[in-house]
Amino acid sequence: MGYTAKDLAEATPASRDRYVDLLRVASLGTVLCGHWLMAAVSGDGIGNLLALVPALQVLTWGLQIMPVFFFVGGFSHALSYRSLAGRAEGRPVYAAFLRARLRRLLRPTLVFVLVWSAGALAVQLAGAGEGRLTGAALRLVTQPLWFIGIYLAMVAFTPALLELHRRWGWGAFALLVGAAAAVDVLRFAFGVPYVEFLNFAFVWLAVHQLGFLRADGRITRPGALAAAGLVGAVLLVAYGPYPLSMVGMPGEKVSNMAPPTLALLAHGTWLVGAVQLLRAPATAWLARPRVWRTVVAANGIAMTAFLWHLTAMLAVYAAQLALGITLPEPASAAWWAQVPLRLLAAAGLTAVLVALFRRFEAPVPGGGEPGSGPLAALGTTLCLLGILGLSMTGLGGLLEGHSATLIALPVTAPAAIAMALGGWLLVERSGTARRVRLGG
């Protein structure tokens, strides 16, 4: 029997930190709106509004809110792992932790990948994949998957980083910040090739580490944290080799996002401090039953909405073209006048897609039993490499073997899909393998 959002809201224990749930929903919701707004579609293809109007790039200092999601992830992972370890009575819990955290994330993601892969293959077999808009759409639709790949890495590293946190506290965060800074020095001052990819780990894991500190109540001066991060980000952008935008811009030599930089870490630090300053009033607001029910309902579909929101946006533009409606020049007065209608249409179509696919995000029973840690770790590694690879290759050129560089190695979309699916099967099998050995 399923439970409604009202049932879950009414059953919420008094000890639950409701603000964390709000931050999770708000951060993903901001990403959705940002992507819908930034897409500048014309008859020539899909561009980026921030590249067309550079003055708007300063808005990314408030709208690039992915660090908040990873911060919330650190908080949740700390509580989840400790809860499992506390009930395990000395038994290994690593495989159980991975399965429990990954099941709800990977099922909707792999369904999205398989549906879009089938569609992309059909389009290319029909010879319709070479158009400017179609080709751009096939490249664009998988790009947000990078975030899921990084999130998988955070889950995999949680036990080790929790131990560092237990021993060193703020020192563990400082160590990751120092490592991120060292990578940028090697990258920009000495031109060491490929070293910048290490900051996919150091930058995002540092933000994740702040979630551990919050879980232990150790962020006691959020104002100072926000000020330090903001001042650091301003100085790095003003005097360092870092661009103003906190999201990637087409054609730029340096991106703060891919790979992430020390400037993005400073930006994430100030955001964490800023949202912590809002905790008290937001918690009081969340005590209202109607507000809390809305947050609970949104949390139940947040990942599905994230996965399909670009599909909805592309469908809006495709419908305009199919109906013969002229697309105005991006950033023109007519383009801005259409923004509210496009956002409403994209939100409506996203709601339809969520209704179709939300069942794959529903919690899966089980997953907390002991299992094979090495097998689960191998599966998680394959999943994250496959999903990261697919975010870089896109789904265009499936038949031509188009490849992209993933950490200095070429990868094709079919290979990335195979890695993600194979990794998922290994994560699932890790529990079965353990039970077979115990019973044999």
Beta strands, then each sheet from edge to edge (+ up, - down):
strand 1: 39-42
strand 2: 45-48
strand 3: 403-406
strand 4: 409-412
sheet 1: 1+ 2-
sheet 2: 3+ 4-
end
